[in-house]
Amino acid sequence: MAKIDRLFDILISMEGSDLHLVEGQMPKLRAHGRLQPIEGEPILTYDSIREYLEEICAPDRWKKFLSHLDLDFAYQKDETYRFRSNYYFQIHGMAAVFRVIPTRILTLEELKLVPIMESFAHLRSGLVLVTGPTGSGKSTTLAAIINHINDTYKRSILTIEEPIEFIHPNKKSVFTQREVGLDVPSFGDGLRTACRQDADVILVGEMRDFETISIALSAASMGSLVFGTLHTNSAIKTVNRIIDVFPNESQGMARTMLAESLRGICAQTLLKTTDGKRAAANEVLIEAEGLAASIREDNISSIQNIIQAGKNMGMQLMDQAIATFFDNQQITGEEAYLKAEDKTPYEQYAPS
């Protein structure tokens, strides 16, 4: 048992999501969105934090961390828990953040996501994006969708991640999971070889640059079902982000490719609920009449109207999702005010 496992046990017992270690400070954990020190733990010294970090890191990775000053990998504590690990340096020395990744993949029903999300698992081709800020549960949502495909269809599924978070067992589908930096040099390199690997479904852990986005669009246009993530908080901002990454002279082509391949966008944020936990709120856009034309003709603002008109299909704006949580007394007025784009209905709950 690694020395740091004791801290992970405390994190898990308190239903925490993240463990923070910073040289010169006490260890801290985040539980239900609140960051707090672990009572009784001593301040981390250079020797103590190095011992925690180096013990669970392979020698070649440790060498890379010391030379690159930053490292991402996944640590398997036991059969029940993995941790997404980020090592870095800061003004006072070493630091790290660990995110809990349960080894059991939750279902769409267990996550209490809107029912329309299941439809993404039944697609045969195109691009589906799950978006939101860091820590909003994008990876968990995507894992549930991929798991539903695995339970339902005989597909060849390729994931390209940095690091690999959820490990998918072969059920009806067959998985190839590749980690950037270990199994493949970059997301772009992994995507370039995907076609030669006969992948029906491709999961791109993060679509962060022009190369990754352009190749992902090409793969979706050529018949693969491509899932990806972006750090955007609405369908409109997601479409704009995809287009804006292309050079000006290529944006017309990008709009055409996106118009033809986009099958859905789920923007996600986590809300603090009245029972002290957190729940995912989703804005959902699915392929519908007028969507392709709106993208192709650069009339992106009309996407909001498409979502509103598609309520009977299961689509919803983020503010509509937040209003549902508030109306059901699952969140406070203050939380609704803080997370809603249109704050007018909740002004009386604004924090003083």
CORNOR-V75547 format. One record per helix or strand of 3 or more residues. SS is the DSSP state (helix for helix, strand for strand). FROM is the first residue (numbers start at 1). TO is the last residue. If there is no record, write none. Layout:
SS,FROM,TO
SS,FROM,TO
This chain:
helix,5,13
strand,16,22
strand,28,31
strand,34,37
helix,46,55
helix,59,68
strand,70,76
strand,81,90
strand,93,102
helix,115,122
strand,126,131
helix,138,152
strand,156,161
strand,174,180
helix,187,192
helix,195,197
strand,201,204
helix,210,221
strand,225,230
helix,235,244
helix,248,261
strand,262,272
strand,278,286
helix,291,296
helix,300,309
helix,311,313
helix,318,327
helix,333,339
helix,344,349
